[in-house]
Amino acid sequence: MNQIGVTTMWAGGITVLLIAIFLLWLGLKAQKRPNQTGDVTMVGETGIVRKTAGFRGRLVVEVRGEQWWSKMNVPGSIAVGSEIQVTAVDPDDLILIIEPIERS
């Protein structure tokens, strides 16, 4: 039976310890990052109106390549193809609250 030397055991133990510390550091670093998911990340995004006659008078807009139900936060109408900006997200219905972007 081969015996492992004391030096080899220490080297292996230190290596495992260093890997564990590195992984702990990565985990703690990830905890400090801001959210990259959820409805709060949608606020400020821009999109395009795809449909104006949706369910219950809602608009269908495309934001980040996804289609969302939305409603305007200002009175008035908007045309298909118009650019919009998300100002809030209704937490109860997951409906985007939008306003048109004025281009001059």
C-alpha positions as CSV (number, residue, x, y, z in Angstrom):
1,M,0.0,0.0,0.0
2,N,1.3,3.4,-0.9
3,Q,1.5,6.0,1.7
4,I,1.0,9.7,1.0
5,G,3.6,12.0,2.4
6,V,2.9,14.8,4.9
7,T,4.0,17.4,2.4
8,T,1.5,16.1,-0.2
9,M,-1.3,16.1,2.3
10,W,-0.6,19.7,3.3
11,A,-0.4,20.8,-0.4
12,G,-3.7,19.1,-1.1
13,G,-5.4,20.6,1.9
14,I,-4.2,24.1,1.2
15,T,-5.3,23.8,-2.5
16,V,-8.8,22.7,-1.4
17,L,-8.9,25.6,1.2
18,L,-7.9,28.1,-1.5
19,I,-10.6,26.8,-3.9
20,A,-13.2,27.0,-1.1
21,I,-12.2,30.6,-0.2
22,F,-12.3,31.6,-3.9
23,L,-15.8,30.1,-4.3
24,L,-17.0,31.9,-1.1
25,W,-15.7,35.2,-2.5
26,L,-17.5,34.7,-5.8
27,G,-20.7,34.0,-3.9
28,L,-20.4,37.1,-1.8
29,K,-19.6,39.2,-4.8
30,A,-22.7,38.0,-6.6
31,Q,-24.9,38.9,-3.6
32,K,-23.8,42.6,-3.9
33,R,-24.9,42.9,-7.6
34,P,-28.1,44.8,-8.4
35,N,-31.1,42.8,-9.6
36,Q,-31.0,41.9,-13.2
37,T,-34.4,40.3,-13.3
38,G,-37.9,41.3,-12.2
39,D,-40.3,44.0,-13.0
40,V,-38.0,46.8,-11.6
41,T,-35.6,46.3,-14.4
42,M,-38.2,47.1,-17.0
43,V,-38.7,50.7,-15.9
44,G,-36.8,53.0,-18.3
45,E,-36.7,50.5,-21.2
46,T,-38.0,51.6,-24.6
47,G,-40.1,49.6,-27.0
48,I,-42.5,49.8,-29.9
49,V,-46.3,49.6,-30.1
50,R,-47.4,46.5,-31.9
51,K,-51.2,46.5,-31.4
52,T,-53.5,49.2,-30.2
53,A,-56.8,47.3,-29.9
54,G,-56.0,44.7,-27.3
55,F,-57.9,43.0,-24.5
56,R,-59.8,45.5,-22.3
57,G,-58.4,48.4,-24.4
58,R,-54.8,47.6,-23.6
59,L,-52.0,48.1,-26.0
60,V,-49.5,45.4,-27.0
61,V,-45.9,46.6,-26.9
62,E,-42.6,45.0,-27.7
63,V,-39.9,45.6,-25.1
64,R,-36.6,43.6,-25.1
65,G,-38.0,41.4,-27.8
66,E,-41.0,40.3,-25.7
67,Q,-44.6,41.3,-26.2
68,W,-46.3,42.8,-23.1
69,W,-49.8,44.1,-22.3
70,S,-49.6,47.8,-21.5
71,K,-51.6,50.9,-20.8
72,M,-50.8,54.6,-21.2
73,N,-50.2,56.8,-18.2
74,V,-51.3,59.9,-20.2
75,P,-54.6,60.3,-21.9
76,G,-54.6,60.2,-25.7
77,S,-54.0,57.7,-28.5
78,I,-50.9,56.3,-30.0
79,A,-50.2,54.7,-33.4
80,V,-48.8,51.3,-34.2
81,G,-45.1,51.5,-34.6
82,S,-44.7,54.4,-32.2
83,E,-41.8,54.3,-29.7
84,I,-42.7,54.2,-26.0
85,Q,-40.9,54.2,-22.7
86,V,-41.8,52.1,-19.7
87,T,-42.5,54.3,-16.7
88,A,-43.8,51.6,-14.2
89,V,-45.1,48.1,-13.9
90,D,-48.5,47.3,-12.4
91,P,-47.5,44.7,-9.7
92,D,-51.0,43.2,-9.6
93,D,-51.5,42.5,-13.3
94,L,-47.9,42.7,-14.7
95,I,-49.0,45.3,-17.1
96,L,-46.5,47.9,-18.3
97,I,-47.4,51.5,-17.7
98,I,-46.0,53.4,-20.7
99,E,-45.7,56.9,-22.2
100,P,-44.9,57.8,-25.8
101,I,-41.5,59.1,-26.7
102,E,-41.7,62.4,-28.5
103,R,-39.3,62.6,-31.4
104,S,-38.6,66.0,-32.9
